[in-house]
Amino acid sequence: MSGSNIFILIGFLVFLSACSPKVIVPAKQPTTKPPVTQQTEDKKASDLKKTTDLNKSPVGAKVQMLISLILPFNLDKIYHKTASAQQISKVSMPLDYYQGFKMALDSVAVLYGGSFKLQVYDNGDEAIKTNLLTLKATIKNSDLIVGPIYPDNLKEFSRLSKALKIPLVSPLAPTTPAVFGNPYLIMMNVTIQQHAYVAASFIKENLRPKKVLLIRSGQAEEYKYANPFKKGMDSLAKGVAFAEIGIKSVGYGNVVKYLNPNGLNVIVLPSTDRLFLESIFKVLDKLSETYEISIIGHPNWGKAQFLNVRTLEKLNTYITSSYQVDYKSSEVISFVKNYRNKYEIEPSEYSFKGFDTGFYLASLMVKKGRKFFSAVNEELYVGLHNNFNFIKDAQFGYFNNEVMVLKFQDFELVKSN
């Protein structure tokens, strides 16, 4: 970001902190072409949802919907005249999410005639500020609360949501819904457990290996993926030979002893540790000259810049993901162009996330009015960045169950399921 854009951004933040909530009435054409929902050809019949074309004008009550957006801007810690680029970078995530979300409301208002009043609050990612916000009458009167972002702060609002029966969106945290115990919760992100289950199912149905070998680095963090993956293998991939080893006890030189010489070996690596991954890839790269190997990696590998893409492609590497942006699609090209024009910066991952969340829920509001919450799981939504296919739980609310499997191919991540 250039120096001039930094000051523009600071000015915007100061303006945002001083603004009172207002009704968003866009003065021009929609900021982007709306995503179109469609059923994927390979989706099993048992998983199909009632699909609605979002390009058709929805018919619903023309009531004004009050939305409260709670994000950690930390405005009181930034002085716009002396703020550094490093300080600005700390607020870029919530700012990008807000801008994408607002563009979505503008688009739905113009396309479908919806009326929205957006209230934006800065909780600063602080417990005291968050608690104080739960006492505000303006938030208690909301039709929808989006945020806070981080789980500890979200718990405070989850209690408010449950008590007042206000739908609450967890916009980014992949925390298990059971942590909140709130039937009015909408989880937009996918949990690590869901990633692991999808990986196990994909191995069974698509790769059909002779053997699956899970290799642990020994770090505690990887059990968050490894444990549910093993449960997934037990329930979703019965009949597939499976083994688990710890590299510290076995050693890199003995990995070969656990491979099947007469068929595909799927190696599952639940670690994100750089030293371990660089070491194990050297071993597997050499073994691939003799053994047939494919790899299933951790979802966070999509952001790991230290990984060698050529090696990943050679070893037929797959990862699961809840999002992917196709920058060649006309919808994404239109969104990027309009985002640049409006904010003079490039949209980030969080800009796309904010837009998809806002567009999906605002569209439901226009169709269903204040009864929109009961219809959250009735539509399969294919967005610019996220896909939404919600499952309803009577105790824990709605959670998104749309997980993609991506393969490293031709220096890109290509959808494989």
Contacts in CASP RR format, 6 or more apart in sequence:
PFRMAT RR
TARGET T0000
AUTHOR 0000-0000-0000
METHOD contacts of the structure
MODEL  1
MSGSNIFILIGFLVFLSACSPKVIVPAKQPTTKPPVTQQTEDKKASDLKK
TTDLNKSPVGAKVQMLISLILPFNLDKIYHKTASAQQISKVSMPLDYYQG
FKMALDSVAVLYGGSFKLQVYDNGDEAIKTNLLTLKATIKNSDLIVGPIY
PDNLKEFSRLSKALKIPLVSPLAPTTPAVFGNPYLIMMNVTIQQHAYVAA
SFIKENLRPKKVLLIRSGQAEEYKYANPFKKGMDSLAKGVAFAEIGIKSV
GYGNVVKYLNPNGLNVIVLPSTDRLFLESIFKVLDKLSETYEISIIGHPN
WGKAQFLNVRTLEKLNTYITSSYQVDYKSSEVISFVKNYRNKYEIEPSEY
SFKGFDTGFYLASLMVKKGRKFFSAVNEELYVGLHNNFNFIKDAQFGYFN
NEVMVLKFQDFELVKSN
1 9 0 8 1.000
1 85 0 8 1.000
1 88 0 8 1.000
1 345 0 8 1.000
3 85 0 8 1.000
5 344 0 8 1.000
5 345 0 8 1.000
6 83 0 8 1.000
6 85 0 8 1.000
6 88 0 8 1.000
7 80 0 8 1.000
8 344 0 8 1.000
9 88 0 8 1.000
9 95 0 8 1.000
9 345 0 8 1.000
10 78 0 8 1.000
10 80 0 8 1.000
10 83 0 8 1.000
10 88 0 8 1.000
11 80 0 8 1.000
12 95 0 8 1.000
13 73 0 8 1.000
13 75 0 8 1.000
13 78 0 8 1.000
13 80 0 8 1.000
13 91 0 8 1.000
13 95 0 8 1.000
14 75 0 8 1.000
14 80 0 8 1.000
16 73 0 8 1.000
16 75 0 8 1.000
16 98 0 8 1.000
16 120 0 8 1.000
17 73 0 8 1.000
17 75 0 8 1.000
17 122 0 8 1.000
19 120 0 8 1.000
21 117 0 8 1.000
21 118 0 8 1.000
21 119 0 8 1.000
21 120 0 8 1.000
21 138 0 8 1.000
22 117 0 8 1.000
22 118 0 8 1.000
23 64 0 8 1.000
23 115 0 8 1.000
23 116 0 8 1.000
23 117 0 8 1.000
24 102 0 8 1.000
24 105 0 8 1.000
24 106 0 8 1.000
24 109 0 8 1.000
24 116 0 8 1.000
24 117 0 8 1.000
24 118 0 8 1.000
25 109 0 8 1.000
26 106 0 8 1.000
26 107 0 8 1.000
26 109 0 8 1.000
26 110 0 8 1.000
28 110 0 8 1.000
29 110 0 8 1.000
30 106 0 8 1.000
30 107 0 8 1.000
30 110 0 8 1.000
30 111 0 8 1.000
31 103 0 8 1.000
31 106 0 8 1.000
31 107 0 8 1.000
31 335 0 8 1.000
31 338 0 8 1.000
31 339 0 8 1.000
31 342 0 8 1.000
32 103 0 8 1.000
32 107 0 8 1.000
32 331 0 8 1.000
32 334 0 8 1.000
32 335 0 8 1.000
32 338 0 8 1.000
32 355 0 8 1.000
32 384 0 8 1.000
33 330 0 8 1.000
33 331 0 8 1.000
33 334 0 8 1.000
34 54 0 8 1.000
34 55 0 8 1.000
34 107 0 8 1.000
34 108 0 8 1.000
34 111 0 8 1.000
34 331 0 8 1.000
34 359 0 8 1.000
34 363 0 8 1.000
35 54 0 8 1.000
35 331 0 8 1.000
35 356 0 8 1.000
35 359 0 8 1.000
35 381 0 8 1.000
35 382 0 8 1.000
35 383 0 8 1.000
35 384 0 8 1.000
36 53 0 8 1.000
36 54 0 8 1.000
36 55 0 8 1.000
36 382 0 8 1.000
37 51 0 8 1.000
37 52 0 8 1.000
37 53 0 8 1.000
37 54 0 8 1.000
37 379 0 8 1.000
37 380 0 8 1.000
37 381 0 8 1.000
37 382 0 8 1.000
38 51 0 8 1.000
38 380 0 8 1.000
38 382 0 8 1.000
39 48 0 8 1.000
39 51 0 8 1.000
39 380 0 8 1.000
42 417 0 8 1.000
47 389 0 8 1.000
48 380 0 8 1.000
49 377 0 8 1.000
49 378 0 8 1.000
49 379 0 8 1.000
49 380 0 8 1.000
49 389 0 8 1.000
50 378 0 8 1.000
50 379 0 8 1.000
51 379 0 8 1.000
51 380 0 8 1.000
52 378 0 8 1.000
52 379 0 8 1.000
54 359 0 8 1.000
54 363 0 8 1.000
54 379 0 8 1.000
54 381 0 8 1.000
57 111 0 8 1.000
57 112 0 8 1.000
58 112 0 8 1.000
58 363 0 8 1.000
58 366 0 8 1.000
58 367 0 8 1.000
59 367 0 8 1.000
60 366 0 8 1.000
60 367 0 8 1.000
60 368 0 8 1.000
60 369 0 8 1.000
61 368 0 8 1.000
61 369 0 8 1.000
61 370 0 8 1.000
62 113 0 8 1.000
62 114 0 8 1.000
62 115 0 8 1.000
63 115 0 8 1.000
63 369 0 8 1.000
63 370 0 8 1.000
64 115 0 8 1.000
64 116 0 8 1.000
64 117 0 8 1.000
65 114 0 8 1.000
65 115 0 8 1.000
65 116 0 8 1.000
65 117 0 8 1.000
65 143 0 8 1.000
65 144 0 8 1.000
65 362 0 8 1.000
65 365 0 8 1.000
65 369 0 8 1.000
65 370 0 8 1.000
66 116 0 8 1.000
66 117 0 8 1.000
66 119 0 8 1.000
66 141 0 8 1.000
66 142 0 8 1.000
66 143 0 8 1.000
66 144 0 8 1.000
67 105 0 8 1.000
67 116 0 8 1.000
67 117 0 8 1.000
67 118 0 8 1.000
67 119 0 8 1.000
67 142 0 8 1.000
67 143 0 8 1.000
67 144 0 8 1.000
67 145 0 8 1.000
67 146 0 8 1.000
68 119 0 8 1.000
68 121 0 8 1.000
68 138 0 8 1.000
68 139 0 8 1.000
68 142 0 8 1.000
68 144 0 8 1.000
68 145 0 8 1.000
68 146 0 8 1.000
69 98 0 8 1.000
69 101 0 8 1.000
69 118 0 8 1.000
69 119 0 8 1.000
69 120 0 8 1.000
69 121 0 8 1.000
69 146 0 8 1.000
69 147 0 8 1.000
70 121 0 8 1.000
70 123 0 8 1.000
70 130 0 8 1.000
70 133 0 8 1.000
70 139 0 8 1.000
70 145 0 8 1.000
70 146 0 8 1.000
70 147 0 8 1.000
70 148 0 8 1.000
70 153 0 8 1.000
70 157 0 8 1.000
71 94 0 8 1.000
71 97 0 8 1.000
71 98 0 8 1.000
71 120 0 8 1.000
71 121 0 8 1.000
71 122 0 8 1.000
71 123 0 8 1.000
71 147 0 8 1.000
71 148 0 8 1.000
71 149 0 8 1.000
72 91 0 8 1.000
72 94 0 8 1.000
72 122 0 8 1.000
72 123 0 8 1.000
72 124 0 8 1.000
72 125 0 8 1.000
72 148 0 8 1.000
72 149 0 8 1.000
72 150 0 8 1.000
72 153 0 8 1.000
73 91 0 8 1.000
73 94 0 8 1.000
73 95 0 8 1.000
73 122 0 8 1.000
73 124 0 8 1.000
74 90 0 8 1.000
74 91 0 8 1.000
74 122 0 8 1.000
74 124 0 8 1.000
74 125 0 8 1.000
75 91 0 8 1.000
75 122 0 8 1.000
76 122 0 8 1.000
76 124 0 8 1.000
77 87 0 8 1.000
78 87 0 8 1.000
78 88 0 8 1.000
78 91 0 8 1.000
92 348 0 8 1.000
93 348 0 8 1.000
93 350 0 8 1.000
94 149 0 8 1.000
94 350 0 8 1.000
96 347 0 8 1.000
96 348 0 8 1.000
96 349 0 8 1.000
96 350 0 8 1.000
96 351 0 8 1.000
97 149 0 8 1.000
97 171 0 8 1.000
97 172 0 8 1.000
97 350 0 8 1.000
97 351 0 8 1.000
97 353 0 8 1.000
97 354 0 8 1.000
98 120 0 8 1.000
98 354 0 8 1.000
99 339 0 8 1.000
99 342 0 8 1.000
99 343 0 8 1.000
99 347 0 8 1.000
99 351 0 8 1.000
100 339 0 8 1.000
100 347 0 8 1.000
100 351 0 8 1.000
100 352 0 8 1.000
100 354 0 8 1.000
100 355 0 8 1.000
100 358 0 8 1.000
101 146 0 8 1.000
101 354 0 8 1.000
101 355 0 8 1.000
101 357 0 8 1.000
101 358 0 8 1.000
102 118 0 8 1.000
103 335 0 8 1.000
103 338 0 8 1.000
103 339 0 8 1.000
103 342 0 8 1.000
103 355 0 8 1.000
104 354 0 8 1.000
104 355 0 8 1.000
104 356 0 8 1.000
104 357 0 8 1.000
104 358 0 8 1.000
104 359 0 8 1.000
104 362 0 8 1.000
105 116 0 8 1.000
105 118 0 8 1.000
105 358 0 8 1.000
105 362 0 8 1.000
107 359 0 8 1.000
108 114 0 8 1.000
108 116 0 8 1.000
108 358 0 8 1.000
108 359 0 8 1.000
108 362 0 8 1.000
108 363 0 8 1.000
108 366 0 8 1.000
109 115 0 8 1.000
109 116 0 8 1.000
109 362 0 8 1.000
112 363 0 8 1.000
112 366 0 8 1.000
113 366 0 8 1.000
114 362 0 8 1.000
114 365 0 8 1.000
114 366 0 8 1.000
116 362 0 8 1.000
116 365 0 8 1.000
119 138 0 8 1.000
119 139 0 8 1.000
119 142 0 8 1.000
121 133 0 8 1.000
121 136 0 8 1.000
121 139 0 8 1.000
122 129 0 8 1.000
123 129 0 8 1.000
123 130 0 8 1.000
123 133 0 8 1.000
123 148 0 8 1.000
123 153 0 8 1.000
124 130 0 8 1.000
125 148 0 8 1.000
125 149 0 8 1.000
125 150 0 8 1.000
125 153 0 8 1.000
127 152 0 8 1.000
127 153 0 8 1.000
127 156 0 8 1.000
130 148 0 8 1.000
130 153 0 8 1.000
130 156 0 8 1.000
130 157 0 8 1.000
131 156 0 8 1.000
133 139 0 8 1.000
133 157 0 8 1.000
134 156 0 8 1.000
134 157 0 8 1.000
134 159 0 8 1.000
134 160 0 8 1.000
139 145 0 8 1.000
139 160 0 8 1.000
140 160 0 8 1.000
140 164 0 8 1.000
140 166 0 8 1.000
142 166 0 8 1.000
143 166 0 8 1.000
143 167 0 8 1.000
143 365 0 8 1.000
143 370 0 8 1.000
144 166 0 8 1.000
144 167 0 8 1.000
144 168 0 8 1.000
144 169 0 8 1.000
144 361 0 8 1.000
144 365 0 8 1.000
145 157 0 8 1.000
145 160 0 8 1.000
145 161 0 8 1.000
145 166 0 8 1.000
145 167 0 8 1.000
145 168 0 8 1.000
145 169 0 8 1.000
146 168 0 8 1.000
146 169 0 8 1.000
146 171 0 8 1.000
146 357 0 8 1.000
146 358 0 8 1.000
147 153 0 8 1.000
147 154 0 8 1.000
147 157 0 8 1.000
147 168 0 8 1.000
147 169 0 8 1.000
147 170 0 8 1.000
147 171 0 8 1.000
148 154 0 8 1.000
148 156 0 8 1.000
148 157 0 8 1.000
149 171 0 8 1.000
149 172 0 8 1.000
149 173 0 8 1.000
150 173 0 8 1.000
151 173 0 8 1.000
151 175 0 8 1.000
151 179 0 8 1.000
154 168 0 8 1.000
154 170 0 8 1.000
154 173 0 8 1.000
154 175 0 8 1.000
154 180 0 8 1.000
155 179 0 8 1.000
155 180 0 8 1.000
157 168 0 8 1.000
158 168 0 8 1.000
158 180 0 8 1.000
158 181 0 8 1.000
158 182 0 8 1.000
158 185 0 8 1.000
159 182 0 8 1.000
160 166 0 8 1.000
160 168 0 8 1.000
161 167 0 8 1.000
161 168 0 8 1.000
161 182 0 8 1.000
161 184 0 8 1.000
161 185 0 8 1.000
162 181 0 8 1.000
162 182 0 8 1.000
162 183 0 8 1.000
162 184 0 8 1.000
165 184 0 8 1.000
166 184 0 8 1.000
167 184 0 8 1.000
167 186 0 8 1.000
167 372 0 8 1.000
167 373 0 8 1.000
168 182 0 8 1.000
168 184 0 8 1.000
168 185 0 8 1.000
168 186 0 8 1.000
169 185 0 8 1.000
169 186 0 8 1.000
169 188 0 8 1.000
169 357 0 8 1.000
169 361 0 8 1.000
170 180 0 8 1.000
170 185 0 8 1.000
170 186 0 8 1.000
170 187 0 8 1.000
170 188 0 8 1.000
170 189 0 8 1.000
171 188 0 8 1.000
171 189 0 8 1.000
171 353 0 8 1.000
171 354 0 8 1.000
171 357 0 8 1.000
172 188 0 8 1.000
172 189 0 8 1.000
172 350 0 8 1.000
172 353 0 8 1.000
173 189 0 8 1.000
174 189 0 8 1.000
174 190 0 8 1.000
174 191 0 8 1.000
174 192 0 8 1.000
175 187 0 8 1.000
175 191 0 8 1.000
176 191 0 8 1.000
176 193 0 8 1.000
177 185 0 8 1.000
177 187 0 8 1.000
177 191 0 8 1.000
177 393 0 8 1.000
177 396 0 8 1.000
177 397 0 8 1.000
177 399 0 8 1.000
178 395 0 8 1.000
178 396 0 8 1.000
180 396 0 8 1.000
181 395 0 8 1.000
181 396 0 8 1.000
182 396 0 8 1.000
182 397 0 8 1.000
183 393 0 8 1.000
183 394 0 8 1.000
183 395 0 8 1.000
183 396 0 8 1.000
183 397 0 8 1.000
184 373 0 8 1.000
184 397 0 8 1.000
185 396 0 8 1.000
185 397 0 8 1.000
185 398 0 8 1.000
186 361 0 8 1.000
186 373 0 8 1.000
186 376 0 8 1.000
186 390 0 8 1.000
186 397 0 8 1.000
186 398 0 8 1.000
187 397 0 8 1.000
187 398 0 8 1.000
187 399 0 8 1.000
187 400 0 8 1.000
188 353 0 8 1.000
188 357 0 8 1.000
188 386 0 8 1.000
188 388 0 8 1.000
188 400 0 8 1.000
189 322 0 8 1.000
189 400 0 8 1.000
190 322 0 8 1.000
190 399 0 8 1.000
190 400 0 8 1.000
190 401 0 8 1.000
190 402 0 8 1.000
190 403 0 8 1.000
191 399 0 8 1.000
192 224 0 8 1.000
192 225 0 8 1.000
192 228 0 8 1.000
192 299 0 8 1.000
193 228 0 8 1.000
194 401 0 8 1.000
194 403 0 8 1.000
195 225 0 8 1.000
195 299 0 8 1.000
195 320 0 8 1.000
195 322 0 8 1.000
195 403 0 8 1.000
196 225 0 8 1.000
196 226 0 8 1.000
196 228 0 8 1.000
196 229 0 8 1.000
196 231 0 8 1.000
196 232 0 8 1.000
197 228 0 8 1.000
197 229 0 8 1.000
197 231 0 8 1.000
197 232 0 8 1.000
197 236 0 8 1.000
198 320 0 8 1.000
198 403 0 8 1.000
198 405 0 8 1.000
198 417 0 8 1.000
199 229 0 8 1.000
199 268 0 8 1.000
199 296 0 8 1.000
199 297 0 8 1.000
199 318 0 8 1.000
199 320 0 8 1.000
199 405 0 8 1.000
200 229 0 8 1.000
200 232 0 8 1.000
200 233 0 8 1.000
200 236 0 8 1.000
200 237 0 8 1.000
201 232 0 8 1.000
201 236 0 8 1.000
201 237 0 8 1.000
202 296 0 8 1.000
202 318 0 8 1.000
202 320 0 8 1.000
202 405 0 8 1.000
202 416 0 8 1.000
202 417 0 8 1.000
203 209 0 8 1.000
203 212 0 8 1.000
203 233 0 8 1.000
203 237 0 8 1.000
203 240 0 8 1.000
203 266 0 8 1.000
203 296 0 8 1.000
204 236 0 8 1.000
204 237 0 8 1.000
204 240 0 8 1.000
206 405 0 8 1.000
206 416 0 8 1.000
206 417 0 8 1.000
207 264 0 8 1.000
207 266 0 8 1.000
207 294 0 8 1.000
208 264 0 8 1.000
209 240 0 8 1.000
209 263 0 8 1.000
209 264 0 8 1.000
209 265 0 8 1.000
209 266 0 8 1.000
209 294 0 8 1.000
210 241 0 8 1.000
210 260 0 8 1.000
210 262 0 8 1.000
210 263 0 8 1.000
210 264 0 8 1.000
210 265 0 8 1.000
211 240 0 8 1.000
211 241 0 8 1.000
211 242 0 8 1.000
211 243 0 8 1.000
211 258 0 8 1.000
211 259 0 8 1.000
211 260 0 8 1.000
211 263 0 8 1.000
211 264 0 8 1.000
211 265 0 8 1.000
211 266 0 8 1.000
212 233 0 8 1.000
212 237 0 8 1.000
212 240 0 8 1.000
212 241 0 8 1.000
212 242 0 8 1.000
212 243 0 8 1.000
212 265 0 8 1.000
212 266 0 8 1.000
212 268 0 8 1.000
213 242 0 8 1.000
213 243 0 8 1.000
213 244 0 8 1.000
213 245 0 8 1.000
213 255 0 8 1.000
213 258 0 8 1.000
213 259 0 8 1.000
213 265 0 8 1.000
213 266 0 8 1.000
213 267 0 8 1.000
213 268 0 8 1.000
214 226 0 8 1.000
214 229 0 8 1.000
214 230 0 8 1.000
214 242 0 8 1.000
214 243 0 8 1.000
214 244 0 8 1.000
214 245 0 8 1.000
214 267 0 8 1.000
214 268 0 8 1.000
214 270 0 8 1.000
215 244 0 8 1.000
215 245 0 8 1.000
215 246 0 8 1.000
215 247 0 8 1.000
215 255 0 8 1.000
215 267 0 8 1.000
215 268 0 8 1.000
215 269 0 8 1.000
215 280 0 8 1.000
216 222 0 8 1.000
216 226 0 8 1.000
216 244 0 8 1.000
216 245 0 8 1.000
216 246 0 8 1.000
216 247 0 8 1.000
216 270 0 8 1.000
216 271 0 8 1.000
217 246 0 8 1.000
217 247 0 8 1.000
217 248 0 8 1.000
217 271 0 8 1.000
217 273 0 8 1.000
217 276 0 8 1.000
217 280 0 8 1.000
218 246 0 8 1.000
218 247 0 8 1.000
218 248 0 8 1.000
218 271 0 8 1.000
219 271 0 8 1.000
219 273 0 8 1.000
219 276 0 8 1.000
221 271 0 8 1.000
221 272 0 8 1.000
222 270 0 8 1.000
222 271 0 8 1.000
222 272 0 8 1.000
222 273 0 8 1.000
222 298 0 8 1.000
223 270 0 8 1.000
225 270 0 8 1.000
225 298 0 8 1.000
225 299 0 8 1.000
226 244 0 8 1.000
226 270 0 8 1.000
229 268 0 8 1.000
229 270 0 8 1.000
230 242 0 8 1.000
230 244 0 8 1.000
233 240 0 8 1.000
233 242 0 8 1.000
241 260 0 8 1.000
243 258 0 8 1.000
245 255 0 8 1.000
245 258 0 8 1.000
247 255 0 8 1.000
247 276 0 8 1.000
247 280 0 8 1.000
250 258 0 8 1.000
252 279 0 8 1.000
252 280 0 8 1.000
252 283 0 8 1.000
253 283 0 8 1.000
255 280 0 8 1.000
255 283 0 8 1.000
255 284 0 8 1.000
255 287 0 8 1.000
256 287 0 8 1.000
256 291 0 8 1.000
259 265 0 8 1.000
259 287 0 8 1.000
259 291 0 8 1.000
259 293 0 8 1.000
260 291 0 8 1.000
261 290 0 8 1.000
261 291 0 8 1.000
263 292 0 8 1.000
264 292 0 8 1.000
264 293 0 8 1.000
264 294 0 8 1.000
265 291 0 8 1.000
265 292 0 8 1.000
265 293 0 8 1.000
265 294 0 8 1.000
266 293 0 8 1.000
266 294 0 8 1.000
266 295 0 8 1.000
266 296 0 8 1.000
267 284 0 8 1.000
267 293 0 8 1.000
267 294 0 8 1.000
267 295 0 8 1.000
267 296 0 8 1.000
268 295 0 8 1.000
268 296 0 8 1.000
268 297 0 8 1.000
269 277 0 8 1.000
269 280 0 8 1.000
269 295 0 8 1.000
269 296 0 8 1.000
269 297 0 8 1.000
269 298 0 8 1.000
270 297 0 8 1.000
270 298 0 8 1.000
271 277 0 8 1.000
271 298 0 8 1.000
272 298 0 8 1.000
272 300 0 8 1.000
272 301 0 8 1.000
272 304 0 8 1.000
274 304 0 8 1.000
274 306 0 8 1.000
277 304 0 8 1.000
277 306 0 8 1.000
277 307 0 8 1.000
278 306 0 8 1.000
281 308 0 8 1.000
281 311 0 8 1.000
281 315 0 8 1.000
284 293 0 8 1.000
284 295 0 8 1.000
284 315 0 8 1.000
285 311 0 8 1.000
285 314 0 8 1.000
285 315 0 8 1.000
287 293 0 8 1.000
288 314 0 8 1.000
288 315 0 8 1.000
293 315 0 8 1.000
293 316 0 8 1.000
294 315 0 8 1.000
294 316 0 8 1.000
294 317 0 8 1.000
294 318 0 8 1.000
295 312 0 8 1.000
295 315 0 8 1.000
295 316 0 8 1.000
295 317 0 8 1.000
295 318 0 8 1.000
296 317 0 8 1.000
296 318 0 8 1.000
296 319 0 8 1.000
297 317 0 8 1.000
297 318 0 8 1.000
297 319 0 8 1.000
298 319 0 8 1.000
299 319 0 8 1.000
299 320 0 8 1.000
299 321 0 8 1.000
299 322 0 8 1.000
301 307 0 8 1.000
301 317 0 8 1.000
301 319 0 8 1.000
302 319 0 8 1.000
302 321 0 8 1.000
302 413 0 8 1.000
309 408 0 8 1.000
309 411 0 8 1.000
312 408 0 8 1.000
313 408 0 8 1.000
313 409 0 8 1.000
313 410 0 8 1.000
313 411 0 8 1.000
316 407 0 8 1.000
317 407 0 8 1.000
317 408 0 8 1.000
318 405 0 8 1.000
318 406 0 8 1.000
318 407 0 8 1.000
318 408 0 8 1.000
318 416 0 8 1.000
319 405 0 8 1.000
319 406 0 8 1.000
319 408 0 8 1.000
319 413 0 8 1.000
320 403 0 8 1.000
320 404 0 8 1.000
320 405 0 8 1.000
320 406 0 8 1.000
321 403 0 8 1.000
321 404 0 8 1.000
321 405 0 8 1.000
321 406 0 8 1.000
321 413 0 8 1.000
322 386 0 8 1.000
322 387 0 8 1.000
322 400 0 8 1.000
322 402 0 8 1.000
322 403 0 8 1.000
322 404 0 8 1.000
323 349 0 8 1.000
323 352 0 8 1.000
323 353 0 8 1.000
323 385 0 8 1.000
323 386 0 8 1.000
323 387 0 8 1.000
323 404 0 8 1.000
324 385 0 8 1.000
324 404 0 8 1.000
324 406 0 8 1.000
324 413 0 8 1.000
324 415 0 8 1.000
325 332 0 8 1.000
325 349 0 8 1.000
325 352 0 8 1.000
325 384 0 8 1.000
325 385 0 8 1.000
326 332 0 8 1.000
327 333 0 8 1.000
327 336 0 8 1.000
329 384 0 8 1.000
331 383 0 8 1.000
331 384 0 8 1.000
332 384 0 8 1.000
335 347 0 8 1.000
335 352 0 8 1.000
335 355 0 8 1.000
335 384 0 8 1.000
336 346 0 8 1.000
336 347 0 8 1.000
339 345 0 8 1.000
339 346 0 8 1.000
339 347 0 8 1.000
339 351 0 8 1.000
340 346 0 8 1.000
340 347 0 8 1.000
349 385 0 8 1.000
352 384 0 8 1.000
352 385 0 8 1.000
352 386 0 8 1.000
353 385 0 8 1.000
353 386 0 8 1.000
355 384 0 8 1.000
355 385 0 8 1.000
356 381 0 8 1.000
356 383 0 8 1.000
356 384 0 8 1.000
356 385 0 8 1.000
356 386 0 8 1.000
356 388 0 8 1.000
357 386 0 8 1.000
359 383 0 8 1.000
360 379 0 8 1.000
360 381 0 8 1.000
360 383 0 8 1.000
360 388 0 8 1.000
361 372 0 8 1.000
361 376 0 8 1.000
364 372 0 8 1.000
364 375 0 8 1.000
364 376 0 8 1.000
364 379 0 8 1.000
365 372 0 8 1.000
367 375 0 8 1.000
368 374 0 8 1.000
368 375 0 8 1.000
376 390 0 8 1.000
376 392 0 8 1.000
376 398 0 8 1.000
377 390 0 8 1.000
377 391 0 8 1.000
377 392 0 8 1.000
377 398 0 8 1.000
379 388 0 8 1.000
380 387 0 8 1.000
380 388 0 8 1.000
380 389 0 8 1.000
380 402 0 8 1.000
381 387 0 8 1.000
381 388 0 8 1.000
381 389 0 8 1.000
386 400 0 8 1.000
386 402 0 8 1.000
387 402 0 8 1.000
387 404 0 8 1.000
388 400 0 8 1.000
388 402 0 8 1.000
389 400 0 8 1.000
389 401 0 8 1.000
389 402 0 8 1.000
390 398 0 8 1.000
390 399 0 8 1.000
390 400 0 8 1.000
390 401 0 8 1.000
391 398 0 8 1.000
391 399 0 8 1.000
391 401 0 8 1.000
392 398 0 8 1.000
393 399 0 8 1.000
404 415 0 8 1.000
404 417 0 8 1.000
405 415 0 8 1.000
405 416 0 8 1.000
405 417 0 8 1.000
406 413 0 8 1.000
406 414 0 8 1.000
406 415 0 8 1.000
406 416 0 8 1.000
407 413 0 8 1.000
407 414 0 8 1.000
407 416 0 8 1.000
END
